Amino acid sequence: MEKVVYKVDKEEPSLDIINKCAETLKNGGMAVFPTETVYGIGVDAFNKDALASLYEKKQRPLDKPLLMHISGIEMAKSVAILDDKTIELIKRYTPGPLTLVVKRREEVPEIAVAFGDTVGLRFPSNKVFLKLSKAFGGPIAATSANISGFKSAVNADELAPVLDIADMVIDGGECELGIESTIVSLVGEKPKILRQGAFPKELVEEVLGECE
């Protein structure tokens, strides 16, 4: 069945469409949405069946964790254990293209975090995502909107590979940055850059000190 792609204004997206997408997630569906880096495809972070479906349909290896796409500290606390330095980093530099890997809460389904004890927190600044996050009201476990191993989508034209697996697609135009977020692990003795992306390492080090 052909899926409908809902095009929205990136500055003032239709709340009807945003709410429809939030309901899709609440009902266990899979949604595609823009961020400032690349397009994401995600599900309710606490719905085990939806999480399993995302891994299966995206052909994503189970040893690759999903990122929790969230819109604030309180939402982060529902999935992660945050210390003072992490909270300072979140307050200073998010929303933005930064992902923080921290200790997870036990309530997080193991499949979402590759059966590990950490979780990645992602705080997109994209206005479409922020409205979706508010409407949904909880973490969205997501990854780049592609089939595993292929290029991440930065506009709607590049979403073709996932149109058949998503239950709803929001077209919010071209992604502002077009490069993935920087991933920083905060669980070791010293902070570590796991992936250098759109966020500068130097800014992380202003808060945390030298990173590996």
DAZIGI-V967605 format. One record per residue. RES is the residue in one small letter. SS is DSSP state (hx for helix, st for strand, lp for the rest). Layout:
BEGIN
<<RES SS> <RES SS>>
END
This chain:
BEGIN
<<m lp> <e lp> <k lp> <v lp> <v st> <y st> <k st> <v lp> <d lp> <k lp> <e lp> <e lp> <p lp> <s lp> <l hx> <d hx> <i hx> <i hx> <n hx> <k hx> <c hx> <a hx> <e hx> <t hx> <l hx> <k hx> <n lp> <g lp> <g lp> <m lp> <a st> <v st> <f st> <p lp> <t lp> <e lp> <t lp> <v lp> <y lp> <g st> <i st> <g st> <v st> <d st> <a lp> <f lp> <n lp> <k hx> <d hx> <a hx> <l hx> <a hx> <s hx> <l hx> <y hx> <e hx> <k hx> <k hx> <q lp> <r lp> <p lp> <l lp> <d lp> <k lp> <p lp> <l lp> <l st> <m st> <h st> <i lp> <s lp> <g lp> <i hx> <e hx> <m hx> <a hx> <k hx> <s lp> <v lp> <a st> <i lp> <l lp> <d lp> <d hx> <k hx> <t hx> <i hx> <e hx> <l hx> <i hx> <k hx> <r hx> <y hx> <t lp> <p lp> <g st> <p st> <l st> <t st> <l st> <v st> <v st> <k st> <r st> <r lp> <e lp> <e lp> <v lp> <p lp> <e hx> <i hx> <a hx> <v hx> <a lp> <f lp> <g lp> <d lp> <t st> <v st> <g st> <l st> <r st> <f st> <p lp> <s lp> <n lp> <k hx> <v hx> <f hx> <l hx> <k hx> <l hx> <s hx> <k hx> <a hx> <f hx> <g lp> <g lp> <p lp> <i st> <a st> <a st> <t st> <s st> <a lp> <n lp> <i lp> <s lp> <g lp> <f lp> <k lp> <s lp> <a lp> <v lp> <n lp> <a hx> <d hx> <e hx> <l hx> <a hx> <p hx> <v hx> <l lp> <d lp> <i lp> <a lp> <d lp> <m st> <v st> <i st> <d st> <g lp> <g lp> <e lp> <c lp> <e lp> <l lp> <g lp> <i lp> <e lp> <s lp> <t st> <i st> <v st> <s st> <l lp> <v lp> <g lp> <e lp> <k lp> <p lp> <k st> <i st> <l st> <r st> <q lp> <g lp> <a lp> <f lp> <p lp> <k hx> <e hx> <l hx> <v hx> <e hx> <e hx> <v hx> <l hx> <g lp> <e lp> <c lp> <e lp>>
END
